[in-house]
Amino acid sequence: MWVVPVVLVLFCDFFANGSASIFPLFPETLYHYSPPENDVYFYMYHRSNLSHAHPIIIGNRSTLDYSPFDPEIATVIIIHGWTHGKDVPWIKEMREVMAQSGYWNVIVLDWGALSHCMYIEARVHTLVVAKQLRRFLLFLVDNADVNLDTVHMIGHSMGAHISGDASRQIWKRTGRKIGRITGLDPAAPLYEWPHVESLDELLDRTDANFVDGIHTNGRHLGVMTPVGHVDFYPNGGEAQPGCPLWVCSHIRAVEYWIASLSKPDLFKAYPYDAYNRHLEERIGEQPLTAYPMGIDANPNMPFGVYYVDTAFEYQKYVHSVTSLIDSLV
């Protein structure tokens, strides 16, 4: 039953360290391990200096007071996944585009010190990362009077599930929900397959007032199961045009999201049922109603699953490339 986890352990160990251990750690060992909480960092970025990271430390009010945090505007928190960190190309571009707009307090949760490791170990680390994210949000509530309804968490891969777990913890403690969670190709290994580990650790539609998911590598590195009120499946949701490898399709969700920041109406999404009927009954069919995928997705849309044909126009609005090499630094 541990075939897949052990393969992931060996792969991740080789990927991160250049060699695979012949004595992999098994889940029974790892689940008794608690990673250090101080390896989880929060950095704010502001349009006044896009390259400067303002650290905000849980429990340290002065770091919040001396940051450009504005409690009068909405807050977005970007959360990466396995082997990434705050300075990988997609995070740099996303945070800069969002900060430049001035609409949000843009914060990056950096757990790179805990994500550059064996995959199965990183999976265990997500529990403490979610705990720290919960503590951070409640710190903002207590010290900056932040309204949780105005908080939007954007998580890629494991980061999507971390968002859901943290939000669920806040709900249990306060009875209040986060405003929005966006899951960008939420991770599947050790979440959806080889079997569902724990429903409490998977992103779902109950985790925020509005949850939207973009699925680009379903049944492989990303989950195929709907996770939100609305779920988008670009090009079918399993493989993306021009992507020979799973990891390419997996990161494409991030690129689609970044493109939508510059052109919110770029992606035309159609409810799957209506789209299928349209294909079957083209003659005399009324024009389909299109809905936005990306930043403009909203709770006024009909809930359900959506098909999106992306083509390649999105590339005009994405200026970074994130590759496997970025996972090694």
DOZADREN-411927 format. One record per atom (N, C-alpha, C): x, z, y; residue in one letter. Coordinates in steps of 0.02 Angstrom, whole numbers, padded with zeros to 5 digits, always signed. Atoms other than C-alpha are relative to their C-alpha. Example, Ala and Ser with C-alpha at 12.3 -4.5 7.8 and 13.67 -1.06 7.14 Angstrom:
residues 2
+00045+00000-00059A
+00615+00390-00225A
+00045+00000+00060A
-00042-00003-00059S
+00684+00357-00053S
-00039+00037+00055S
end
This chain:
residues 329
+00040+00000-00061M
+00000+00000+00000M
+00042+00000+00063M
-00042-00003-00059W
+00150+00017+00114W
+00041-00064+00010W
-00040+00061-00004V
+00213-00162+00094V
+00005-00025+00072V
-00001+00026-00068V
+00162-00221+00268V
+00037+00047+00048V
-00037-00044-00044P
+00221-00063+00359P
+00075-00003-00011P
-00071+00001+00014V
+00389-00069+00271V
+00032-00065+00026V
-00025+00063-00027V
+00411-00254+00314V
+00007+00004+00076V
-00003-00007-00072L
+00371-00214+00495L
+00056+00046+00021L
-00055-00045-00015V
+00493-00069+00493V
+00067-00037-00002V
-00063+00035+00008L
+00634-00178+00428L
+00009-00053+00054L
-00004+00052-00051F
+00593-00320+00547F
+00016+00029+00067F
-00010-00030-00066C
+00584-00207+00698C
+00069+00030+00006C
-00067-00030-00003D
+00744-00116+00654D
+00052-00055+00010D
-00046+00055-00009F
+00833-00283+00639F
-00006-00029+00070F
+00013+00030-00065F
+00751-00349+00797F
+00030+00041+00057F
-00023-00043-00054A
+00800-00198+00902A
+00074+00016-00006A
-00068-00025+00010N
+00967-00150+00825N
+00049-00050-00030N
-00045+00050+00028G
+01034-00306+00744G
+00013+00008-00074G
-00008-00009+00072S
+01028-00236+00567S
-00059+00039-00027S
+00056-00034+00030A
+00897-00175+00448A
+00025+00057-00044A
-00019-00057+00041S
+00912-00003+00372S
-00027-00007-00071S
+00024+00002+00069I
+00899+00009+00183I
-00040+00062-00016I
+00039-00060+00008F
+00815+00177+00207F
-00054+00004+00055F
+00051+00000-00052P
+00659+00137+00311P
-00039+00064+00000P
+00043-00058-00006L
+00553+00278+00377L
-00071-00018-00020L
+00067+00013+00023F
+00384+00287+00292F
-00050+00037+00044F
+00050-00032-00042P
+00221+00333+00380P
-00006+00075-00010P
+00007-00072+00012E
+00216+00504+00296E
+00051+00039+00042E
-00051-00033-00039T
+00378+00546+00386T
-00014-00005+00075T
+00010+00012-00071L
+00336+00468+00553L
-00058+00038+00030L
+00059-00033-00029Y
+00167+00551+00573Y
+00011+00075+00010Y
-00018-00069-00015H
+00255+00720+00578H
+00049+00003+00059H
-00049+00004-00053Y
+00364+00660+00721Y
-00035-00004+00067Y
+00029+00001-00067S
+00323+00693+00905S
+00053-00023+00050S
-00051+00025-00048P
+00417+00587+01034P
-00001+00039+00065P
-00003-00037-00063P
+00472+00660+01200P
-00046-00029+00053P
+00047+00023-00052E
+00342+00652+01338E
+00035-00026+00061E
-00035+00021-00060N
+00473+00628+01472N
+00031-00069-00006N
-00021+00069+00007D
+00510+00454+01405D
-00055-00048+00021D
+00055+00040-00026V
+00348+00392+01484V
+00001+00005+00076V
-00009+00000-00073Y
+00364+00340+01667Y
-00056-00040+00034Y
+00050+00035-00041F
+00245+00283+01804F
+00033-00022+00065F
-00030+00028-00060Y
+00304+00169+01944Y
-00052-00038+00041Y
+00046+00035-00044M
+00205+00109+02094M
+00038-00054+00038M
-00029+00056-00038Y
+00238-00058+02181Y
-00046-00017+00058Y
+00038+00013-00061H
+00185-00102+02358H
+00025-00064+00032H
-00018+00064-00029R
+00183-00265+02454R
+00053+00005+00055R
-00052-00008-00051S
+00299-00192+02587S
+00070-00012-00028S
-00064+00013+00034N
+00441-00206+02460N
-00014-00007-00074N
+00024+00012+00068L
+00390-00287+02297L
+00051+00018-00054L
-00052-00014+00050S
+00556-00252+02211S
+00014+00075-00007S
-00014-00073+00002H
+00556-00064+02247H
-00052+00036-00042H
+00045-00039+00043A
+00483+00050+02114A
-00003+00072+00026A
+00010-00069-00023H
+00410+00213+02179H
-00021+00042-00061H
+00019-00042+00058P
+00413+00341+02036P
-00051+00053+00021P
+00049-00054-00010I
+00261+00455+02027I
+00002+00043-00062I
-00010-00045+00057I
+00291+00607+01918I
-00059+00047-00008I
+00056-00045+00014I
+00150+00703+01836I
+00020+00072+00018I
-00013-00069-00019G
+00141+00876+01913G
+00043+00008+00062G
-00043-00003-00059N
+00255+00832+02059N
-00037-00033+00059N
+00041+00026-00053R
+00142+00813+02210R
+00040-00038+00053R
-00040+00034-00052S
+00283+00762+02327S
+00013-00072-00017S
-00012+00070+00018T
+00317+00603+02227T
-00061-00043+00014T
+00061+00036-00018L
+00137+00554+02255L
-00007-00007+00075L
+00007+00000-00073D
+00137+00603+02439D
+00048-00049+00034D
-00050+00043-00031Y
+00295+00504+02476Y
-00004-00072-00025Y
+00011+00068+00023S
+00234+00350+02384S
-00051-00034+00045S
+00050+00035-00041P
+00126+00215+02467P
-00070+00001-00030P
+00065-00004+00032F
-00022+00266+02359F
-00055+00011+00051F
+00056-00003-00046D
-00186+00240+02452D
-00064+00016-00039D
+00060-00018+00039P
-00336+00335+02380P
-00063-00036+00021P
+00059+00036-00025E
-00454+00226+02482E
-00010-00068-00034E
+00008+00064+00035I
-00423+00072+02375I
+00003+00011-00075I
+00002-00005+00073A
-00439+00036+02189A
+00071+00005-00028A
-00065-00009+00034T
-00298+00075+02067T
+00001-00040-00064T
-00010+00037+00062V
-00234-00040+01931V
+00063+00027-00035V
-00057-00024+00040I
-00119+00020+01791I
+00014-00052-00053I
-00021+00051+00047I
-00022-00109+01690I
+00039+00033-00056I
-00032-00034+00057I
+00030-00056+01514I
+00025-00053-00050I
-00030+00048+00045H
+00149-00157+01406H
-00006+00023-00073H
+00001-00016+00071G
+00166-00160+01217G
+00069+00008-00029G
-00061-00010+00038W
+00301-00156+01085W
+00058-00042+00028W
-00064+00029-00020T
+00482-00196+01139T
+00002-00024+00073T
-00001+00019-00071H
+00434-00226+01321H
+00013+00061+00043H
-00012-00053-00049G
+00468-00124+01478G
-00024-00024+00068G
+00029+00015-00065K
+00428-00124+01663K
+00029-00062+00033K
-00032+00056-00034D
+00545-00267+01707D
+00000-00065-00041D
+00006+00064+00034V
+00499-00400+01579V
-00034-00050+00047V
+00025+00049-00050P
+00453-00563+01669P
-00075+00003+00012P
+00073+00002-00013W
+00264-00555+01642W
-00023+00061+00040W
+00020-00059-00039I
+00251-00378+01709I
+00023-00007+00073I
-00024+00009-00068K
+00358-00419+01860K
-00045-00047+00039K
+00043+00047-00035E
+00250-00569+01903E
-00070+00029+00012E
+00067-00028-00007M
+00085-00479+01872M
-00002+00053+00054M
+00001-00055-00050R
+00130-00326+01975R
+00011-00027+00070R
-00014+00028-00066E
+00197-00432+02118E
-00060-00037+00028E
+00059+00037-00023V
+00045-00546+02127V
-00055+00049+00020V
+00054-00048-00015M
-00074-00397+02122M
+00018+00043+00060M
-00020-00042-00057A
+00026-00291+02244A
-00001-00039+00065A
-00001+00041-00060Q
+00045-00435+02366Q
-00068-00007+00032Q
+00068+00008-00026S
-00144-00447+02383S
-00021+00058+00044S
+00019-00059-00038G
-00158-00271+02450G
-00066+00031-00021G
+00065-00025+00022Y
-00320-00243+02355Y
+00006+00063-00044Y
-00008-00053+00049W
-00249-00117+02231W
+00063+00041+00012W
-00061-00038+00014N
-00128+00025+02206N
+00025-00026-00067N
-00025+00030+00062V
-00021-00061+02074V
+00052+00046-00032V
-00043-00046+00036I
+00059+00054+01946I
+00017-00028-00068I
-00022+00022+00067V
+00160+00008+01792V
+00017+00061-00041V
-00018-00052+00048L
+00165+00126+01645L
+00057-00027-00042L
-00059+00024+00036D
+00339+00106+01572D
+00017+00048-00057D
-00019-00039+00059W
+00362+00170+01395W
+00053-00037-00041W
-00051+00040+00034G
+00507+00054+01357G
+00048+00040-00043G
-00046-00043+00040A
+00615+00199+01295A
-00030+00016-00068A
+00034-00015+00063L
+00485+00226+01158L
-00025-00063-00036L
+00026+00062+00031S
+00439+00044+01125S
+00055-00041-00032S
-00056+00036+00029H
+00613-00021+01083H
+00024+00037-00062H
-00013-00036+00062C
+00615+00040+00905C
-00036-00037-00056C
+00038+00029+00055M
+00539+00004+00735M
-00074-00004+00019M
+00070+00009-00019Y
+00362-00061+00752Y
-00043+00059-00021Y
+00042-00055+00025I
+00287+00076+00646I
+00014+00064+00040I
-00016-00058-00041E
+00378+00207+00750E
-00033-00007+00069E
+00033+00011-00064A
+00315+00128+00911A
-00075+00013-00005A
+00072-00012+00011R
+00140+00135+00838R
-00016+00075+00005R
+00009-00072-00005V
+00158+00324+00821V
+00011+00023+00072V
-00014-00019-00069H
+00231+00336+00996H
-00059-00011+00046H
+00057+00014-00044T
+00072+00262+01069T
-00044+00061+00011T
+00043-00059-00007L
-00015+00428+01040L
+00023+00044+00058L
-00025-00041-00055V
+00098+00522+01160V
-00003-00039+00066V
+00006+00041-00060V
+00095+00376+01283V
-00071+00006+00027V
+00070-00006-00022A
-00095+00384+01288A
-00013+00069+00029A
+00008-00068-00026K
-00086+00572+01313K
+00028+00005+00071K
-00030-00002-00066Q
+00031+00550+01461Q
-00040-00041+00051Q
+00042+00040-00045L
-00080+00415+01535L
-00062+00040+00020L
+00057-00043-00017R
-00227+00533+01524R
+00020+00054+00051R
-00024-00051-00046R
-00126+00670+01610R
+00013-00029+00070R
-00015+00032-00064F
-00070+00548+01745F
-00063-00014+00040F
+00062+00016-00035L
-00246+00491+01786L
-00034+00063+00026L
+00030-00062-00023L
-00310+00668+01796L
+00041+00031+00057L
-00043-00022-00056F
-00161+00710+01908F
-00021-00036+00064F
+00023+00038-00058L
-00220+00571+02026L
-00068+00025+00023L
+00067-00026-00018V
-00398+00638+02020V
+00007+00065+00037V
-00006-00067-00030D
-00342+00815+02062D
+00039-00001+00066D
-00044-00003-00058N
-00213+00771+02194N
-00010-00056+00052N
+00013+00054-00048A
-00273+00609+02275A
-00074-00017+00003A
+00073+00010+00000D
-00460+00623+02245D
-00019-00070-00022D
+00013+00067+00026V
-00457+00461+02146V
-00066+00000-00038V
+00063+00010+00036N
-00627+00401+02085N
+00015-00042-00062N
-00016+00035+00062L
-00609+00351+01902L
-00036-00067-00005L
+00036+00063+00001D
-00738+00214+01930D
+00041-00057+00031D
-00040+00051-00034T
-00608+00124+02037T
+00065-00015-00036T
-00062+00010+00038V
-00472+00128+01904V
-00010-00057-00050V
+00001+00057+00046H
-00434-00032+01807H
+00066+00001-00038H
-00060+00001+00042M
-00312-00024+01661M
+00004-00068-00035M
-00012+00065+00031I
-00236-00187+01598I
+00055+00010-00052I
-00048-00012+00053G
-00150-00172+01429G
+00010-00060-00044G
-00016+00054+00046H
-00061-00302+01325H
+00020+00028-00068H
-00019-00019+00068S
-00048-00284+01136S
-00013+00074-00014S
+00009-00072+00009M
-00019-00099+01097M
-00026+00033+00064M
+00022-00028-00064G
-00048-00066+01282G
-00075+00000+00008G
+00073+00002-00004A
-00230-00115+01262A
-00030+00061-00035A
+00025-00057+00037H
-00259+00020+01131H
+00019+00066+00034H
-00020-00059-00039I
-00161+00147+01234I
-00050+00013+00055I
+00050-00006-00054S
-00282+00114+01377S
-00064+00031-00027S
+00062-00026+00029G
-00432+00145+01265G
+00006+00072-00022G
-00010-00068+00023D
-00360+00302+01189D
+00002+00049+00058D
-00004-00044-00059A
-00318+00378+01359A
-00068+00009+00033A
+00066-00003-00031S
-00488+00335+01429S
-00048+00042-00041S
+00043-00040+00044R
-00573+00412+01278R
+00015+00074+00007R
-00019-00070-00010Q
-00476+00573+01303Q
-00028+00027+00065Q
+00027-00021-00065I
-00530+00580+01485I
-00076+00011-00006I
+00072-00008+00010W
-00712+00555+01434W
-00016+00065-00035W
+00012-00062+00038K
-00701+00699+01311K
+00011+00062+00044K
-00017-00058-00041R
-00626+00814+01443R
-00044+00006+00063R
+00035-00002-00064T
-00726+00766+01597T
-00071-00028-00001T
+00066+00032+00002G
-00879+00668+01542G
-00003-00062+00045G
-00002+00059-00044R
-00822+00525+01657R
+00041-00056-00033R
-00034+00057+00029K
-00765+00350+01612K
+00040-00038+00052K
-00039+00046-00041I
-00634+00232+01681I
-00045-00058+00020I
+00041+00056-00022G
-00707+00088+01781G
+00006-00061-00044G
-00009+00062+00038R
-00629-00056+01685R
+00064+00003-00042R
-00060+00011+00041I
-00509-00091+01543I
+00000-00073-00021I
-00009+00068+00023T
-00442-00265+01507T
+00051+00001-00057T
-00045+00004+00057G
-00366-00291+01335G
+00025-00071-00009G
-00031+00066+00006L
-00245-00437+01329L
+00030-00007-00070L
-00017+00008+00071D
-00233-00488+01146D
+00020+00066-00032D
-00016-00066+00029P
-00244-00308+01081P
+00033-00006-00068P
-00041+00004+00061A
-00120-00276+00940A
-00042+00008-00063A
+00034-00005+00065A
-00178-00302+00761A
+00040+00038-00052A
-00038-00035+00053P
-00033-00240+00650P
-00005+00076+00006P
+00010-00072+00004L
-00068-00060+00598L
-00058+00025+00044L
+00063-00017-00034Y
-00229-00065+00700Y
-00058-00032-00039Y
+00054+00036+00035E
-00340-00198+00621E
+00020-00017-00071E
-00025+00013+00067W
-00232-00240+00471W
+00065+00037-00013W
+00034+00017+00062P
-00184-00201+00334P
-00069+00034-00008P
+00066-00031-00002H
-00332-00085+00367H
-00005+00037+00066H
+00010-00036-00063V
-00408+00005+00516V
+00025+00071-00009V
-00030-00066+00006E
-00304+00162+00543E
-00047+00055+00025E
+00044-00051-00030S
-00419+00260+00659S
-00040-00032+00055S
+00043+00030-00051L
-00567+00201+00761L
+00012+00032+00069L
-00013-00035-00064D
-00520+00331+00894D
+00060-00029+00036D
-00061+00027-00030E
-00358+00237+00925E
-00005-00075+00015E
+00011+00070-00014L
-00432+00062+00942L
-00043-00008+00062L
+00040+00015-00059L
-00497-00008+01106L
-00069-00024-00021L
+00067+00026+00011D
-00685-00033+01106D
-00041+00007+00063D
+00042+00006-00060R
-00828-00058+01228R
-00024+00067+00027R
+00022-00066-00025T
-00867+00128+01242T
+00054+00034+00041T
-00056-00033-00032D
-00698+00165+01320D
+00000-00004+00077D
+00003+00006-00073A
-00741+00113+01499A
-00069-00027+00019A
+00064+00027-00023N
-00889+00062+01605N
-00004-00075-00013N
-00003+00071+00016F
-00832-00117+01579F
+00065-00014-00036F
-00059+00017+00040V
-00713-00179+01444V
-00003-00075-00014V
-00005+00072+00017D
-00657-00361+01430D
+00063-00012-00039D
-00057+00016+00043G
-00541-00434+01300G
+00013-00074+00000G
-00021+00070+00006I
-00442-00596+01293I
+00040-00006-00065I
-00030+00005+00067H
-00396-00647+01115H
+00036-00067-00007H
-00038+00063+00004T
-00257-00776+01094T
+00040-00008-00065T
-00036+00005+00064N
-00177-00737+00925N
-00036+00041-00053N
+00041-00038+00047G
-00320-00665+00823G
+00019-00013-00072G
-00016-00001+00072R
-00294-00626+00638R
+00075+00000-00013R
-00072-00002+00008H
-00107-00620+00669H
+00028+00060+00038H
-00027-00056-00040L
-00023-00515+00806L
-00055+00034+00041L
+00056-00028-00039G
-00189-00488+00897G
-00062+00008-00042G
+00063-00011+00037V
-00358-00425+00838V
-00047-00058+00012V
+00052+00051-00007M
-00497-00549+00807M
-00067+00033+00015M
+00063-00036-00010T
-00634-00417+00814T
-00012+00010+00075T
+00015-00014-00070P
-00723-00404+00983P
+00016+00073+00017P
-00019-00068-00021V
-00662-00252+01081V
-00039+00023+00061V
+00029-00018-00063G
-00767-00257+01238G
-00073-00020+00009G
+00066+00024-00018H
-00929-00294+01326H
+00000-00076-00001H
-00009+00073+00004V
-00864-00472+01344V
+00069-00013-00030V
-00063+00019+00033D
-00730-00551+01235D
+00008-00075+00004D
-00014+00071-00009F
-00649-00718+01271F
+00048-00022-00055F
-00041+00029+00053Y
-00575-00828+01135Y
+00024-00069+00021Y
-00026+00064-00022P
-00473-00964+01220P
+00021-00044-00058P
-00019+00049+00052N
-00457-01118+01110N
-00011+00026-00070N
+00016-00028+00066G
-00535-01022+00966G
+00028+00069-00011G
-00025-00068+00003G
-00432-00864+00992G
+00055+00015-00050G
-00051-00013+00051E
-00305-00886+00852E
+00068-00028+00017E
-00063+00032-00018A
-00171-01009+00910A
-00011-00039+00065A
+00006+00032-00065Q
-00138-01080+01083Q
+00039-00065+00003Q
-00033+00065-00004P
-00091-01259+01129P
+00073+00007+00021P
-00071+00000-00016G
+00096-01288+01130G
+00038+00059-00026G
-00032-00060+00027C
+00134-01127+01036C
+00016-00009-00074C
-00019+00006+00071P
+00233-01150+00873P
+00004+00067-00036P
-00009-00066+00030L
+00252-00962+00846L
-00057+00047+00021L
+00051-00050-00016W
+00130-00816+00840W
+00014+00035+00066W
-00017-00040-00059V
+00223-00723+00977V
-00015-00040+00064V
+00016+00042-00058C
+00198-00870+01096C
-00075+00004+00015C
+00073-00006-00010S
+00009-00865+01070S
-00018+00071+00023S
+00014-00070-00016H
+00013-00675+01083H
+00012+00014+00074H
-00015-00013-00071I
+00093-00676+01256I
-00041-00045+00045I
+00039+00046-00042R
-00018-00819+01316R
-00058+00035+00035R
+00055-00037-00032A
-00158-00694+01352A
+00022+00026+00069A
-00028-00025-00064V
-00046-00620+01488V
+00005-00056+00051V
-00008+00056-00045E
-00012-00791+01562E
-00068-00023+00027E
+00067+00018-00024Y
-00198-00833+01570Y
-00023+00050+00053Y
+00022-00051-00048W
-00230-00669+01659W
+00035-00009+00067W
-00038+00010-00062I
-00091-00699+01786I
-00027-00061+00038I
+00026+00060-00033A
-00159-00874+01821A
-00066+00014+00034A
+00065-00015-00030S
-00332-00803+01854S
+00006+00040+00064S
-00010-00038-00062L
-00261-00690+01989L
+00006-00047+00060L
-00008+00048-00054S
-00215-00842+02094S
-00060-00046+00006S
+00058+00044-00002K
-00367-00946+02046K
-00054+00029-00046K
+00049-00036+00041P
-00510-00835+01986P
-00050-00043-00037P
+00049+00044+00033D
-00624-00982+01943D
+00032-00052-00045D
-00037+00050+00039L
-00491-01074+01841L
-00030-00009-00070L
+00022+00004+00070F
-00558-01032+01668F
-00076+00004-00004F
+00072+00003+00010K
-00736-01083+01626K
-00016+00022-00071K
+00017-00028+00065A
-00804-00977+01485A
-00074-00010-00015A
+00068+00012+00020Y
-00962-01013+01387Y
-00018+00045-00059Y
+00021-00040+00058P
-01060-00898+01271P
+00004-00043-00063P
-00013+00039+00060Y
-01015-00952+01094Y
-00063-00033-00027Y
+00062+00028+00028D
-01195-00976+01036D
-00023-00061+00040D
+00021+00054-00043A
-01239-01084+01186A
+00047-00060-00006A
-00049+00054+00006Y
-01078-01183+01168Y
-00010-00039-00065Y
+00012+00034+00065N
-01112-01221+00984N
-00063-00043+00002N
+00061+00040-00006R
-01289-01277+01024R
+00012-00062+00042R
-00016+00056-00044H
-01220-01387+01161H
+00036-00055-00039H
-00037+00049+00039L
-01101-01473+01039L
-00046-00036-00049L
+00045+00029+00049E
-01242-01501+00914E
-00055-00043+00031E
+00057+00033-00031E
-01371-01562+01039E
+00020-00027+00069E
-00025+00024-00064R
-01275-01655+01173R
-00053-00040+00039R
+00049+00042-00034I
-01417-01776+01211I
-00056+00043+00028I
+00054-00037-00031G
-01538-01700+01335G
+00015+00073+00012G
-00017-00070-00008E
-01446-01535+01338E
+00010+00016+00074E
-00010-00022-00069Q
-01452-01441+01504Q
+00073+00021+00008Q
-00069-00022-00012P
-01283-01406+01584P
+00009+00074-00017P
-00013-00069+00019L
-01205-01247+01517L
+00019+00041+00062L
-00020-00046-00052T
-01185-01096+01630T
+00069+00027-00017T
-00069-00023+00011A
-01000-01055+01648A
+00010+00069+00033A
-00017-00066-00025Y
-00931-00880+01674Y
+00076+00005+00004Y
-00073-00003-00009P
-00756-00829+01731P
+00035+00044-00052P
-00045-00040+00041M
-00620-00769+01613M
+00057+00022+00044M
-00056-00025-00040G
-00490-00658+01694G
-00022+00052+00050G
+00010-00053-00050I
-00491-00554+01851I
-00074+00005+00022I
+00069-00001-00025D
-00670-00605+01899D
-00052+00014-00054D
+00048-00021+00051A
-00750-00558+01733A
-00033+00065+00024A
+00035-00057-00029N
-00882-00428+01773N
-00060+00021-00043N
+00056-00025+00042P
-01023-00322+01699P
-00067-00034+00013P
+00062+00037-00011N
-01155-00438+01772N
-00006-00061-00045N
+00001+00055+00048M
-01108-00570+01643M
-00040+00022-00062M
+00031-00017+00064P
-01210-00578+01482P
+00053+00027-00048P
-00048-00028+00046F
-01122-00468+01356F
+00003-00043-00064F
-00008+00039+00061G
-01050-00553+01202G
+00068-00034-00002G
-00063+00036+00010V
-00914-00674+01148V
-00003-00069+00033V
-00003+00062-00039Y
-00857-00826+01246Y
+00055-00046-00025Y
-00050+00051+00015Y
-00766-00988+01210Y
+00028-00027+00065Y
-00034+00027-00059V
-00639-01055+01335V
+00047-00056-00022V
-00048+00054+00011D
-00549-01222+01335D
+00049+00002+00058D
-00046-00013-00056T
-00392-01188+01436T
+00038-00061+00025T
-00044+00055-00018A
-00297-01353+01437A
+00067+00027+00026A
-00065-00023-00023F
-00132-01337+01532F
+00003+00011+00076F
+00001-00009-00072E
-00187-01322+01713E
+00025+00069+00021E
-00020-00069-00017Y
-00152-01135+01708Y
+00074+00005+00017Y
-00072-00005-00009Q
+00035-01170+01707Q
+00021-00006+00074Q
-00016+00006-00071K
+00029-01213+01893K
-00001+00068+00035K
+00009-00065-00032Y
-00013-01031+01929Y
+00041+00056-00033Y
-00043-00049+00034V
+00114-00945+01815V
+00072-00023+00010V
-00068+00019-00018H
+00296-00943+01870H
+00054+00037-00039H
-00049-00036+00041S
+00378-00832+01740S
-00008-00021-00073S
+00001+00013+00071V
+00422-00856+01558V
+00027+00062-00036V
-00022-00059+00040T
+00431-00709+01437T
+00015-00024-00070T
-00021+00025+00066S
+00528-00746+01278S
+00021+00059-00043S
-00024-00052+00046L
+00592-00651+01127L
+00063+00035+00028L
-00061-00030-00028I
+00756-00623+01220I
-00017+00059+00046I
+00020-00054-00047D
+00663-00514+01347D
-00016+00064-00037D
+00014-00060+00039S
+00620-00395+01206S
+00063+00038-00019S
-00063-00030+00021L
+00803-00358+01177L
+00035+00038+00057L
-00033-00033-00058V
+00842-00291+01352V
-00043+00057+00026V
end
